[in-house]
Amino acid sequence: MSISPLAPSPRTSIPLVARSMSEASVSEPVEHVLHAVTPTDLIGLPSGGLEQVQQVALGCNDAMEVPFDLTEETNRDLRRWSNALYKVIDSDFPPYGACDDYERITAELERRTAKRAQASPSMVREKFRDNALSRRFELFRNGSLAGYVSYTMRAGALRLHRTVITENFESMGIEGILTRNVILVAHKRRLAAIPYCPVVQGFLRENPQYRQLMHVS
């Protein structure tokens, strides 16, 4: 009576399978899979976290990072970051943390300006305001009215009609300071500024970079 050889048990085949997989992993290339970032992955990220995640996913290491402590940074770096972030937040959906970084930088620059003013009492003090009652934007220097831009507003359109500089402040560059503040305020309020005033038109010709903030073609 012959006895047939026993079939190998499943347990004895496991080491063989493991070895074959190990050998295959050495010779075969490994495929890396990039997973999409979901909103839940962004919870708890610090300021600028979304940009850092996007830069890492794209394999880019030159992401702009704004330090948490700005007191030791130079004014040049603060202005550079402020200008860059101002362009970033000028969108319908600004990146996560960009607005917070911009506000922190602006607050630090204002703090330093106020500190310099206290150290130098003779420094020129300027104040810009919207006089809604008189319908004009006004610029005060050392407590005196230096100039204003009259306007009318309707349906989100801000029409700039006339620029007036008071006699004591003529030939002091008040027109440029006043016009720049008017454009920035209109841009912040999402108003379409329409320059009927020749002074404002001349400012835009000499400073075309401000045209993109006017919300008009």
Beta strands, then each sheet from edge to edge (+ up, - down):
strand 1: 126-131
strand 2: 136-141
strand 3: 144-154
strand 4: 157-165
strand 5: 192-195
sheet 1: 1+ 2- 3+ 4- 5-
end
